[in-house]
Amino acid sequence: MKNYILYLALIVVAYSPLLAQKNQLQDSTQTQNLDEVLVKAVRVQPNAPITHSNVTKKDIEKRNLGQDIPVLLNYLPSVVSSSDAGAGIGYTYLRVRGSDATRVNVTINGIPYNDAESQGTFWVNLGDFASSVESLQLQRGVGTSTNGSGAFGASLNILTDAISEKAGGQIANSFGSFGTQKHSVKFSTGLINNHFEFAGRLSKIYSDGYVDRASTDLKSYFLQGNYVDDNTIVKAITFGGKEKTYQAWYGLSKDQLEEDRTQNPYTYDNETDNYWQDHYQLHWNETLNANWSTNIGLNYTIGKGYFEQFKDERSAADYNNLINDDSDVIVRRWLDNHFYVANANVTYKKNSLELITGISYSDYTNDHYGEIIWGSDLASGTRVRDRYYLSISDKSDFSIFSKATFRMSEKLQAFADLQARFVHYTTTGLTSDIIPIDVDERFDFFNPKLGFTYTLNPNNSIYASYARAHKEPNRNDFESNATDVKHEELNDFELGWRHESNRLSLNANVYYMQYNNQLVLTGALDNVGEYLRENVDKSYRLGLELDASIVLTEQLSLISNLALSKNKIQDLTINRDGAVQNLGDTNIAFSPDVITTNALEYAPNTKFRAALIGKYVGQQYLSNTDTEASKLDSYFVTDFNLTYTLPVKNVFESIVFRGMVNNLFDLEYVDRGYTYLDTWSGPTATEIQGYYPQATRNFLLGMTLTF
């Protein structure tokens, strides 16, 4: 509590000069984009000593035909995306530098989006959200201080639609393989009386999926009301939706994959995931004078849903004795959660100094429970919808940061960032495996960051940075490792070079990420398809990333990136086949050594654009033991994308046609899987591996009417 009081006192001290200067006039030369202030505290400037990529609305629109955000970001450096259904719609996943979604911090307008308890991101709950994104920034490595779960491999911050001065709208429709359809309507009133704007979007996406019956049905909305004047911007935003997906998270065995790679082992008609989620955000930014500005963000998220499963001939003990042994049963496993967030930050900028100080507090509650909705042989006294387990969780997260950018000389700029974070997580009750779970843990973290950028000349600069980060375990870690699980520590060193000229934009960087007690994926799944993790004492990721944009001619350009890395666990010791074994240095699971993307883009005029895009992902392992059986083959996939804009004079401002052929050369490939080979071996080993086949050649075609 003393720490809380101390840091709150520091904030009050920081705010006190603001109150005294509130009535001073705003500098009339200020030209900063009003919407961008919402993410200023979690983003970095182009010359910052942080490795990052920026993606604009225009970049997103080129390929936005219904696929989820992880798939749209698949072409960024060190990024690998995947999906359960194989077609990039529904349950989709994003990995950066080999790190999975639980260590990629995601914020929307500065508000944390990761589920606080599992620390994952569920893009299926944000159907067609890409249509409401103004820009996003992906920071690789630790990055700058952000809100919510710690960034341990990357952070992705999203800015939603900007205020539009002009009234207008869009009607977008797309169709494609596997019965895929996307329909959306957007509108904006433009600025009314130069101060007010109302805008929104309604969308529906449906796909049968590449995998049999792996269907996805998404309904979503985005609404915002804005007030703006010379010194103030207030944004009230609500978005959310409802999803229903037929489950495909168990993948296929090797034999099933060879027999029919589109089959789905689930056969129960209603083996579905059903979830509703609504977000409510309020943002208030005030420019007090030429030097001071403040920003406050509030959020409430409510989510509730279940997945339904059929299980045959089950043990009574598995369902808390509400059924008799060998009874068939249909169950629903529910989540019912509420998430509250309050962010506040203040910015001081004068001459060569910019200082941002902020706090963030969040509280998350979640009820986990399971219901029996049918049984062939229920125990005496059991009624339909009786609960067979219940666990109640609460997690609070308080952080304070202060980051400064200051010019030390004409060519040298420094960046310093200090963050303190305090986490308290409790949960009691029973897990879905009818095992008691009783957690009451506190974590206090201090995360310093320091970096320098040196400008060699107008075209070239170099940077170097060091960042330290900590991360608490998630719920699954406590379930599977009980009291043995430890928090993680990371030291991230980055060294980079940036070049900008008329025909060439180049970013090159080397990174070394050294971990203590890293929670690595074992390759195994729990009973709801989440990857299990375990601590390893020492590990590291060492890599080189190159990212270039080259103007070959006035009509032809090449966009290319390459990531080379070594990802190692040092002196791995595991219990396998009943004996403790030291395997020496091994590869970290799901961490390919090579990832590269090359896109050749042809644009003879402003109306037409075509791009041929190739992505190569090197071989990787499904476990940490370097066994041949757990090796996943490399793959190279080529996509073709085109856009044509037809200007019109009546009714519509323009008609835009877009098309995408994914996997142009019809490759049969697998980009993800699971294995239990770390603890099982022998003649049945191949029966406890699973693979997620991705779609062969498929297409998407769309038309957008703008008015």
N, C-alpha and C positions, 0 to 999 in steps of 0.2 A: 504493500500500500504506500510506503514511503516513496518508492520509485514513481508511482502514479502521480503523487502530489508534486514531486520535484519536476516532472516533465510538464505537467499542467501549468505549474508556475512559470516555466520557461516560455510556454505559449502565451500566457497572459502578458509577460514582459515584451514579447515580440509584437503583440497586438496593440499595446498601449500607445505607441507613437502614431498608429493609424487613426485611433480615435481622435487624437488631437489635430490631425490634418485632414479629416474627412471633408471639410468644406472647401478645400482648395480645388481649383479647376483642373480638369484633365488637359494634358498637353494636346493641342490640336493637331500635332504632327503624328500622333499615334496611329498606326495603320494595321496593328495586329488583328488577324482574323478573330472575330468574337467567339465563334464556335470552338476554335482550337484552344482557348483558355481552359475548357473543361478537362482537357487531357494534358495540360502543360506540366502538371506536377509529376506525371508518370512517364512522359515522353522525353526524348533528348533531341537536341538540335543536330543538324547534319554534320557539324564539325566536332561533336562530342567524342571523347575517347571511349565510346561504347560501340560494340559491333552490332549493327542493326540494318534492317531493310524497311523501306516505306512503300506502301501500296495505296494507290489512289482509287477513287470511285471509278475513274475511267479504266484503270487496269482491271478492276473487278468486273465491270460491265462486259468486257470482251468475251468472258467465258461463263457469265452468270445465266445458266439455263436450267437451274434447279438443284445442282449439286451443292453439297454442304461446304462451309468455309474451309475445313481442312483440305478438301480436294482442290479448291480454288487456290490454295497456298502451296500446293504440291511442288511448284516450280521454283520456290525460293531456296537459297543455299542451305544445305544440311537438313532439309525437310523431307520426311516420308509420310505419306498418308495412306489410309486403308479404310475398308468398310466391311461390315458383316455380310451385307446383301450383295456385295461385289460391284455395285454400280455407282457408288459415291453418294447415295441418298439413304438416310436413316441413321443407323448407328455408324458413325465415322470417327476416325482417330487420327491424331497428329503426333508425330515424334520429331524432335529437333535435337541434333547432335546425339542421337540415340536415346534421348530422354523422353519418357512417355508423358501423357497428359497430366499425371499427378504432379509433375514438376515444371509444367509450363503454366505460369501465372497468367490468367486472362482477366482483363478488366474491360468494362463497357462504360465509357464516359467516366473512367476513374473508379467505378464501382466494381468490387470483386465479383467475378462470375463463377469461378471454380466452386463446386460443392465443398463447403467448409469441412465436412466430415470425411468424405472419401477423397477429397482434393482433386477429383477428376472433373472434366468438362463434358457435358452431354449436349452435343450440337443438335441432336434429334429434337430437343425442346425449343430450338430456334429455327424453325422451318423458314426458308427464304429470307433469313436475316441479312444475307449479303445485299439484298435489294434496299436495305435501309442503312447501309454503311457509307459514311463519307470518306473515311480513310482509316488505315490501320498501320501500326508499327510493330514489327517483330524484332525484339532485342534478343540476340543469342548470348548464352552465358548467363551470368548473374544479372547483368544490366543495372539500371538505376533502381533506387528504392521504389517499391510499388505497394499497393494496398492488397490485403488478403494473404492467402497462402504464399509462402516464399517461392521466388523464382529459383529453380535449381538446375535448369537447363536452358530456359528461355522465358520471355514474357511477351505476351501479345496484348496490346492495348488498342481498343476499338473506339472510334468516334462515330456516332450515329449521324443521320442526315443533318446537314447545315440548314440554317434559316434561308429561305428563298424570298428574294425581294419581289419576284414576279409570280403571278398566279399561273397554275398549269397542272398537268397531270400526265399519267402514263397508263396504258393498258398493255400488259405483256402476257403473251401466251407462248408456250413451247411444248413440243411433243418429241418423243423419241423411243428408243428401243425399250423392251421389257414393259411396255404399257405406261411409260413415264409421261406425266403431264404436269405442267406448272402454269397456274393462272394467277395473276396479281393485278391489282388496281391501286394506283397511287394518286394522291392529290395534294395540292398546296393552294392556300388562299392568297399567297403572296403577302407582303406587308400591308396591313390595313391601318390607315391613318399613320403610316410610317413607324408603327410601334408593335402591332400584333400580327402573328401568323399562326395558322392552324394547318396541320398537315397530317397525312396518315397513309397507311397501306393495309390492304387485306390480301391474303395469299392462301392458295391451296396447292399442295403438291401431292401427287400420287405416283407410286411406282410398284410394279410387281416384283422387281428385283431380279438380278441375274440368277441367284440361287432360288430354287423352287419354293414358292410360297413365302419368300422373304419379303413380303410386301410392306410398304410404308404409306401411311396416310397422315399428312400433316396439314393442320389448319392454323394459321397464325395471323397476328395483327401487329401494327405499330402505329401509335398515335402520339402527337406532340402538340403542345400549345406554347408559344413563345412570346415574350415581351422583350423589346430591346429599345434602348435610347443611347445617348452618347456615352454614358458611364455605366450602364446596367444591362445585364442580360439575365433573364429568368426563363428556364426551360422546365416544363412539366411534361414528363414522358411516361408512357405506359406501353408495354409490349409483352407478348406471350403467345400462348396457343395450346393446342392439344395434339398429342401424337398417339398413333396406334401402329405398332410394328409387329409383324409375325416374327418369332424368334429364330435366329440363325447363329447364335453366339457359340454353339458347340462345334461348328465346323464339320470337317470330314476326316475320316481315317484315311491312311494311305491307300488301302484297297478301295474304299468308296470313291476316292478322288480319281483313281484309274478307271473305275467302272462307269461313273457318271458324275462329272465334276459340278453339275448343277443340282444334284439331289440334296434334300434336306432330311436329316434323320428324324426330325420331329414330325409326328403324324396326327397329333390331337388337333382338332379343328380350331380351337381357340387358344393355342399356345402363343399368346400375345402379350406385348408390353403396352401398357396404357398409362399415360401421364399427362397432367395438366399443370401448367406453370404460368404465373403472371408476375410481372415486374412493374414497380411504380417508382419512378425517380423524380426528384426535384433538385434543380441546380440553380444557384444564384451566384453570379459573378458581379463584383462591384469594382470599378476602377475609381480609386479615391483621388488620385492626382497623377502627375507624370511619373512618380516613382513607386507608388504603392497600389496594390490590387489584392482583392480577397476572393476566395471561392468556397462555397459551401455546397456539399452534395448529400442528399438523403435518399435512402432506398428501403423499400420493403418488397420482399419476394415471397410469394406463397406457392408451394408446390405440393401436389398430392397425386398418387397413382399406385399402380400395382402391376405385377405380371402374373399371369395365370399359367399353371402347369398341371399336366396329368402325370401321375406316378402309379405304376402297377406293383402289386404284391409288396407292400411296404411293411416295415417293422413298426410295431406300436410305439416303441421307444423313440422313433424318429419324429413322432407327432404327439409327444407328451401324453401318450396313452389315451388319446381321444379316438383312436381307431383300434381295431383288433388286428393281430398279426396277419399278414398276407392280404390285407384289404387294399383294393385299388382306391385311389384318392385323387381329388382335384383340389388344389390349393391356390390361394392368392396371397402373395407377399406384398405388403403395403409399405409405403413411405408417406409420411405426413409431416412436412417441414415448413418452417418460417425463418426468414433471414432478414435481419435489420442492420443497416449500415448508416453511419454518419461520418462524413469526411469534412475536414476544414483545412484550408491552407492559405498562406499569405505570401505574396511575392513582393520583393523589393528590388528595383532595378535602377541603377544610376551609373552612368559612364561605363566603366569596364567591369562592373560587378552586378551579378544577378543572384539573389538569395531567395530560395523557396523553403519555407518551413510549414509542416503540416502534421495533422493527427488523423488517425482513422480508428474507429471503433465499430466492431460488428458483434452481433450475437445471433447464434444459430441454434434452433431446436429441431429435433427430428424424432418422431415416433416410428420405430420399426416393428411391424407385427405381421403375423400370418394367420389367415383364416382357412378353415376347411369348408369348402362350398359343396362338396359331394364326397361320399365314400360308399363303397360297395358293402362294407361291414363296419359301421361306426360302433364305438364302444357304448355301453349302456349309459344313458344320460347325455350323450353328446348331441348337440344340435347344430344344424347348418349355420355356418358363420361363427362358430366358436373359435376363439383365438388359441393357437397352440404355442405361440411364443410372443413376447413383448419386450422391447428394449427401448428405453427413453434416454436420449442424448442431449447434451448442451455443450456448446463451444463458444467461448468469448475470445476475441482477438483485438488487442489494443496495440497500436504502433504510433511512434512519433519519429519524424525524420526532419533533417535539415540538409539541404544540398546547395552548394555554391559553385557558380562558374565565374571565374575572374581572370582578366588578362594581366599576366605578369610582365609582359613586354609586348612589343609590336608583333612578335611572331609566336610567342609562347602563351598558351592558355591552360589554366588548371581547372580541374573539376574535383570537388570533394563532396562526399555524401555520407552522412551518419544516420543510422536507423537503429532504434530500440524497439523490440517487439515482445509482447507478453501474451501468452496463450494459456487458456485454462480449458481442459476438455474433461467432461464427465459422461459416463454412460453406465447404466445398470440394467439388469434383467437377464433375458435369455437370448442367445443368438438363434438363427434359423436352424442350426444344428442341435438345438436344445442343450447348449453349453452355457453355463453362467458367464456373464461378462460384467466385470465391475472395475471401472477405470476412473481414477481421479488424479489427473496429471497436470502439472504446471510446467511451462517452459518459458525461460527468459533468455532472449537472444539479443546480441549486439552485432550489427552488421556494418562495418566500415567499408568505404570505397574511395579510391583515389586514382586520378588519371591526369595525363597531360597530352595536349595536342600542340605540335610544333609545325608551323606553316613554313615550308621550305621556299615556296614561291607561289604566285597566284594559281598554279595548276596542281601543286603537290603538297601534301601534308602527311605527317606521321603521328601516330598516337600510341600510348602505352597506358595500361590501367591494371589495377589490382582490386579485387573485390572479395570479401568474405561473406559467406551466407550460412545460415542454419535452417533446418527444416524439421518439424515435428512428425512423428509417425501418423498414419491415418488409421481409421477404424479397422480395416482389414488386417493391418499389421498387429494391432493389439489382439485381434481374434486368433490369428494364426501363430503368433509368437509369444502370446501371453505376457509375462513380466520380463522377458528377455530382450524385448525390442528397445533400441536406443535411437535418440535423435541423430540427425546427420549434420556433418560439417563439410564445407566446400571452400577451397581457396582457388580463385579464378584469375589467371594471368592472361592478358590480351595484349598483342602487339600488332599494329596495323599500319597500312599505307593507303592513302586515297589519292586518286588522280582524276582531274576533271579538265577536259579540253573539248573543242568543238565536235570532234568525231569519236572521242573515247572517254568513257566513264569506267573507272576501274577501282575496285576495293579488294585489297588483299590483307589477310590477317592470319596470325598464328595464335593458337590458344593452348593453354595447359590448365586443365581443371583437375585439381587434386582433392580427393574425397577421404574423409574419415567416417567410418560406419555407414557408408552408402547403402541405402536400401535398394538392392538390385532385384530385378524380376528373375524369379527362378525358372520361369517358363511354364509353370503349372497354373491351373485355374481353380478358383473356389466354386461353390455350388451355384453362383449366379453369373459365372463367366468373367469375373474380375481376376486379373493376374495377381498371383501371390508374390510377396517380396520377403527378403531376409537381409539382415545386416552383413556386410563384409568389412573386415578391418581396414584395409588400405586398397585404394583403386584410383585410377586416373583416366582422363580422356585427353589425348594430345592430337591436335589437328591443324591443318592448313585449309583455309577457305579463300577461293578466288571468285569474284563476281564482276562481270564485265558487260558493258553495253557498247557495241561498236557500230558506227554508221559507215557502212561499206560504200553505199552510193546514196543519192538523194531518195531513192525508192526502196533500198534494201538495207536491212540492219540485222545484226546478230546479237542476241542476248544469251550469255553463257555463264554458268557457274560450276565450280568444282569443289568438292570437299573430300580431303584425304585425312584419315584419322587412324589412330591406334587407341583402342578402348580396352583397358586391362584391369583385371583383379589380380592383386599381388599376393602370392602364397595362399591360394584358396584351399581351405580345409572343409570337407563335408563328410557327413555320415552317409555312406552308400553301401548297400548290400550288407548291412549290419556291422560295418567297420569304418573307423575314422581314417580318411585318406587325405593326404596333402597333394594337390594336383599342380602345385607351382603356379606360375602366372598363366591365366586363362583369359579368353575374350569375354567381355561383358555381353550378355544376351541382347539381341535386337539392336546391335550396333554395327552396321556395315562399315567397312573400311573405306569404301568409295561411293560417293553419290555425286552425280553430275547431270546437268540439264543444259540443253542447247536448243535455242529457238531461232529459226530463220524467219524474219518477218518482211513481207512485201507489201508496200503501201504506195501505189502509183499516184494517188491523190487522196483528198480528205474523205472521200466517200467509200473507198474500198480498202480492205486490209485482209491479208491472209498470212497465216503463220503455220510452220511445220515445227513441231516440238518433240524432242526426244529426251527421255529420262532413263538413266542407268542407275541401278542400285546394286551394289556388290553383294557377295555372299555374306550371310550372317548366321548366327547360331540361335536356336530356340532356348537353349539352356546355357549355363556358365561353365560347363565341363568340357567343352571342345570335342564332344563325341561326334563321330561321323554321322550317326543316326539323327542328331539334332541339327545338322547343317541345313540351311535353307539356301537354295540356289539363287544366283544373281539373275537379274532380268533387265531387259531393255524394252521400253514401251514408247511408241510413237503416236502422237495425237496431231490432228489437223483442225485448225480453227479459222473461220472467216467471218467477216463483218461487212455488210454493205448498207449504207445510209442513203435512202431515197428522199430527197427534199420534195415537199409538196406545198402548195399554196393555199389550199382550201381545207378547212376543218382541222387537219393535223399539221403540226409544225414539221414533223419528219416521221418517216417509217424506217425502222432499223431492222434488218434481217441478220440473224446470227446462226451459225452452224458449227457443230463440233463433231468430229469423228474421233472417238476414243479408241486406243489400241488399234491403230490403222492396219497393222500387219497381222492381226488376229492371233496374237501370242497367248498361249495358255500358261498362266503364271500364278504363283502364290506369293504374297508379300508378307504373310504373318501366320503364326500358328502357335501351338503349345505342345509341351511334352512333360512327362513325369519321369524322364530317364535319370534325373538326379537321385531318385530314391528307388527306382525299379530297374531291373535288368532281366536278361534271360530271353527265352524264346517268345514271350508274349509282349516284348518291349514295343514293337511296332503298333500294337493294338491300343497303346495309351499315348499316342500322338495324334494331334489334330491339325488341320490346315484350313485356311480361308481362301478359297479360289476367287480370283478377281475376274471381272467380265472380259470376254473376248471382244472382237470388234463390235462397236455399238455407236449409235449416233444420237444427237440432240439437235433439233431445229427450232428456232424461235423467231417471233416477230414482236416488236415493241412499237406501239403507236404513241407518239408524244404530242401533246397539245398544250 
